[in-house]
Structure formats: structure tokens, C-alpha cells
Amino acid sequence: MGSDRGGPSASVAPVDLLQRVEGDLAALRRSGVLDDALRRWKTRRDALRSYADAEALIRFLRAPDAEPRAAKDSALAAICVEATDGDQTAATLLLWLMLPGLLRVRQRLATWNALGRDDFDAELLAGVWEAATAVGPSSAGVAARLVNRARRRALTAVRRAADWAGRSEPLSTEMAEPEHEHAGGPEEVLSEAVRAGVISSEEAELFRATHGTIGKVRARMGFTVYGAQNRRRRARQRLLDWLADSP
């Protein structure tokens, strides 16, 4: 495995980044490196001493209703400290533990993402790392803190990319040809945003329109091409701001 120090560089290679984290952690579990690392961490971190092995630690941290919550925060905080102190195995475990939350963010924002997937994933992982550097042994709400920072960093990058692309993009759909349907997908986001008053039902229709229907939608609403572009661009900015603030 080589050196076990130096941050999450191995998990932030320019490939399918979140998938790579999954593979990296699987290799650490199979090889016994993760169990060896836990034994080493237990000599320094009281919060990890009650776990017999890495599988017991993972089961506890991945359990959605694990109690007491303070114990979960303490264990995750201990992993953060080890990771930011330079332990590569801890960094890989930390990123892997955050994958469910990061995948939800990626799915929820997929339609509004003006970045490539690799760039978006890199922003997510960098956001986790930034948040982890501010975690101490007594920090609370650790998982939420990490995922929220990842979401905000990724959305900042999406806003920049969307602003740049929006200066010259043609009037077309941002919902056309999704790769796959998923819970919390674009239609659910639009419906929630309309109910919350973030965008209007007309603006939602502009997002739903396809290349084949945008002309009819625009004509029915009485928008010029330029007017529809501007209306949708402003709505998209409000939508991104709302997504950044939503849990």
C-alpha cells in the first residue's frame, strides 16, 4: 500500500471519483490494512477503543439510527482528526463514510450541474476535506457538517460554471435526456421549488421544455427567445441558491 500518510490524494484522481473511493475502501478492508489502522488509532483516540474491529466501527457509523448520537460524532470526529493529521487510510474511510450523503447531493443537483461529473465530484470531495480540517475531537453534527460543506462548495462551482455557460447558451432544456431517473430527481426538485415559491410554475415549464417543445412553450407564455433565456437564467440562480440552503 505504500505510505499511509498524506491526505486523500489517491481518492481524488481524475476518474469516476466517488466510485474510486468505494474501490479504495474495499481494498483496504480485504487486505486487513483497515483493521491494522484501527488498532493504531485506538492507541490515540479514546472514542474508537470500544470497537473490536473495522467492521464493527463501520456498522455503527453507517447505521442511520445509531445511538447515542454523541458516540457517533465522537468516532467520526476521531477519524477526521486522523485523516487531517495525514493518515491516508483514515482519509479513505472518511470519504467512504460520506458517500451516501455525497451521492444524494450529486443526484439532487445532476440536472442543474453545469460542470462535468468529474469536476463536480472533485468539488464534493474537496468540500468534505475542507470541513474535516475544522473538526476537533468534541465536534458535534460531524456528518452533516461534512456533507453540507461539500454541497455548498460544489454549488459555488456550479454557479460559476452556469454563469459562464449562460452568457452564450442557446434556449434549450436543462432537463432533456436525463441519464436515469432517481429519487429526488429534477421533477421533484422543480415541484418542491414551485411549492416553496422559489420559482413560478411558468419558470418550471421552461425547465421542463424539450428541444422539440420549447418553441410552443415560449409562444404560449408570450416570451421572446431572449426573454425566455433571461427568465430561465434568473430562475436557475434562485433555484441554485435555494438548493444551497436546503438540507
KEGUGU-554331 format. One record per residue (C-alpha): y, x, z. Coordinates in steps of 0.2 Angstrom, whole numbers, plus 2048, in hexadecimal, padded with zeros to 3 digits. Each point is the difference from the previous one (the first is absolute). Layout:
BEGIN
{r {Y,X,Z}}
...
END
This chain:
BEGIN
{r {800,800,800}}
{r {80B,80F,802}}
{r {80F,800,80B}}
{r {802,7F1,80B}}
{r {813,802,802}}
{r {80F,7FB,7F6}}
{r {804,7EE,7FE}}
{r {7F9,7F3,7F3}}
{r {802,80A,7F0}}
{r {7EE,7FD,7FB}}
{r {803,7ED,801}}
{r {810,800,7F6}}
{r {7F9,807,7EF}}
{r {806,7F8,7F0}}
{r {7F1,7F5,7FE}}
{r {7FC,7EE,806}}
{r {807,805,811}}
{r {7FA,7F3,80B}}
{r {7EE,801,7F9}}
{r {800,812,803}}
{r {804,7FE,812}}
{r {7F1,7F5,801}}
{r {7F5,80D,7F8}}
{r {807,80E,80B}}
{r {7FC,7F7,810}}
{r {7EF,7FB,7FA}}
{r {7FC,813,7FD}}
{r {806,804,811}}
{r {7F5,7F3,808}}
{r {7F1,805,7F6}}
{r {802,813,804}}
{r {803,7FE,813}}
{r {811,808,7FF}}
{r {808,7F0,807}}
{r {7F5,801,80F}}
{r {803,812,803}}
{r {813,7FD,7FE}}
{r {7FF,7F1,80D}}
{r {7F7,80C,80C}}
{r {80F,80C,7FE}}
{r {80D,7F3,802}}
{r {7F8,7F9,810}}
{r {803,811,808}}
{r {813,7FC,7FE}}
{r {802,7ED,7FF}}
{r {7FB,7F6,80F}}
{r {802,7F0,7F5}}
{r {7F1,805,7F6}}
{r {7F4,806,80D}}
{r {7F7,7EF,802}}
{r {7F9,800,7EF}}
{r {7EE,807,7FE}}
{r {803,804,7EE}}
{r {80B,7FD,7F0}}
{r {7F7,7F0,7FC}}
{r {804,7F9,811}}
{r {812,804,7FE}}
{r {801,7F9,7EE}}
{r {7F7,7F0,805}}
{r {80D,7FE,80E}}
{r {80F,804,7F6}}
{r {7FB,7F5,7F1}}
{r {7FC,7F1,80A}}
{r {80E,7F4,7FD}}
{r {7FF,7F8,812}}
{r {7FD,810,809}}
{r {805,7FF,812}}
{r {809,806,80A}}
{r {80D,803,7F3}}
{r {808,80F,80A}}
{r {7EF,809,7FF}}
{r {801,7FE,7ED}}
{r {812,806,7FF}}
{r {7FB,80F,80B}}
{r {7F1,805,7F5}}
{r {80A,7FE,7F0}}
{r {80F,809,807}}
{r {7F4,80F,805}}
{r {7FA,801,7EE}}
{r {812,800,7FA}}
{r {805,80E,80B}}
{r {7F0,80A,7FB}}
{r {804,7FD,7EE}}
{r {813,804,801}}
{r {7FB,810,80A}}
{r {7F7,805,7F0}}
{r {7EE,7FA,801}}
{r {7FA,7FB,7EF}}
{r {7F1,7F6,806}}
{r {80C,7F6,80B}}
{r {80C,7FD,7F2}}
{r {7F2,7FA,7F5}}
{r {7F9,7F4,80D}}
{r {812,7FA,804}}
{r {803,7FC,7EE}}
{r {7EF,7F8,7FE}}
{r {803,7F5,80F}}
{r {810,7FA,7F8}}
{r {7F8,7FB,7F0}}
{r {7FE,7ED,803}}
{r {812,7FE,804}}
{r {805,80C,7F1}}
{r {7F5,7F6,7F4}}
{r {808,7F0,806}}
{r {811,807,7FC}}
{r {7FB,806,7EF}}
{r {7F8,7EF,7FB}}
{r {80F,7F6,807}}
{r {80D,80B,7F6}}
{r {7F5,804,7F0}}
{r {80A,7F4,7F5}}
{r {811,806,806}}
{r {7FB,812,7FF}}
{r {80B,80A,7F3}}
{r {7F7,810,804}}
{r {7EF,806,7FA}}
{r {7F2,7FD,80C}}
{r {7FE,812,804}}
{r {812,802,804}}
{r {800,7F0,80B}}
{r {7F0,806,80A}}
{r {808,811,802}}
{r {80F,7F7,808}}
{r {7F5,7F6,80B}}
{r {7F7,80F,807}}
{r {810,80A,802}}
{r {807,7F1,80A}}
{r {7F1,800,80C}}
{r {802,813,802}}
{r {813,7FE,804}}
{r {7FC,7F3,80D}}
{r {7F2,80A,808}}
{r {80C,80F,803}}
{r {80A,7F4,80C}}
{r {7F1,7FA,809}}
{r {7FD,807,812}}
{r {7F1,7FE,80C}}
{r {808,7F0,808}}
{r {806,7F8,7F0}}
{r {7FD,7ED,7FE}}
{r {7FC,7F6,7F1}}
{r {7FB,80F,7F7}}
{r {7F6,7F8,7F1}}
{r {80E,7F4,7FC}}
{r {80D,80E,801}}
{r {7F6,80B,7F4}}
{r {7FD,7F2,7F3}}
{r {812,7F9,801}}
{r {808,811,7FD}}
{r {7F4,802,7F1}}
{r {805,7EF,7F9}}
{r {813,804,803}}
{r {7FF,811,7F7}}
{r {7F6,7F9,7F2}}
{r {80C,7F2,7FE}}
{r {80F,80C,7FF}}
{r {7F7,809,7F2}}
{r {7FC,7F0,7F7}}
{r {813,7FA,802}}
{r {806,810,7F8}}
{r {7F3,7FF,7F2}}
{r {804,7EE,7FD}}
{r {813,803,800}}
{r {7FD,80E,7F3}}
{r {7F4,7F6,7F5}}
{r {80B,7F0,801}}
{r {80E,808,7F7}}
{r {7F7,800,7F0}}
{r {7F1,7F5,802}}
{r {7FD,7F1,7F3}}
{r {7FF,7EE,807}}
{r {7ED,7FE,803}}
{r {7F5,7FC,80E}}
{r {7FD,80A,810}}
{r {7F0,7F6,803}}
{r {7F8,801,7EF}}
{r {7EE,806,7FF}}
{r {7FC,804,812}}
{r {7F1,80C,802}}
{r {7F7,7F4,80C}}
{r {804,7F2,80B}}
{r {800,803,813}}
{r {805,7F8,810}}
{r {813,802,803}}
{r {803,802,7EE}}
{r {80F,7FD,7F5}}
{r {7FF,7ED,800}}
{r {7FF,7FF,813}}
{r {80E,80C,802}}
{r {80B,7F5,7F4}}
{r {7FB,7F0,809}}
{r {804,807,811}}
{r {811,807,7FA}}
{r {805,7F0,7F9}}
{r {7FC,7F7,810}}
{r {809,80D,80A}}
{r {810,7FD,7F5}}
{r {7FF,812,7FA}}
{r {800,7FB,7ED}}
{r {802,7F0,7F8}}
{r {7F2,7F6,7F7}}
{r {809,804,7EF}}
{r {7FF,813,804}}
{r {7EE,7FE,805}}
{r {7FD,7F8,7EE}}
{r {808,80F,7F8}}
{r {7F4,80C,809}}
{r {7F1,7F4,7FB}}
{r {805,800,7EE}}
{r {7F5,809,7F3}}
{r {806,809,7F0}}
{r {7FB,7F0,7F7}}
{r {809,7F4,80B}}
{r {80F,809,806}}
{r {80B,7F9,7F1}}
{r {7FC,7EE,805}}
{r {803,803,812}}
{r {810,808,7FD}}
{r {806,7F2,7F4}}
{r {7FB,7F3,80C}}
{r {80A,808,80E}}
{r {80F,803,7F4}}
{r {800,813,802}}
{r {805,80D,7F3}}
{r {7F4,80F,7FF}}
{r {80D,80A,809}}
{r {803,7F3,80D}}
{r {7ED,7FE,803}}
{r {7FE,813,802}}
{r {80E,801,80D}}
{r {7FA,7F1,809}}
{r {7EE,807,802}}
{r {807,811,804}}
{r {80A,7FA,80F}}
{r {7F1,7F5,805}}
{r {7F5,80E,800}}
{r {80B,80B,80B}}
{r {801,7F1,80D}}
{r {7ED,7FF,7FF}}
{r {7FD,812,803}}
{r {80C,800,80F}}
{r {7F7,7F1,807}}
{r {7EF,808,7FD}}
{r {807,810,809}}
{r {804,7F6,80F}}
{r {7F1,7F5,801}}
{r {7F1,804,80B}}
END
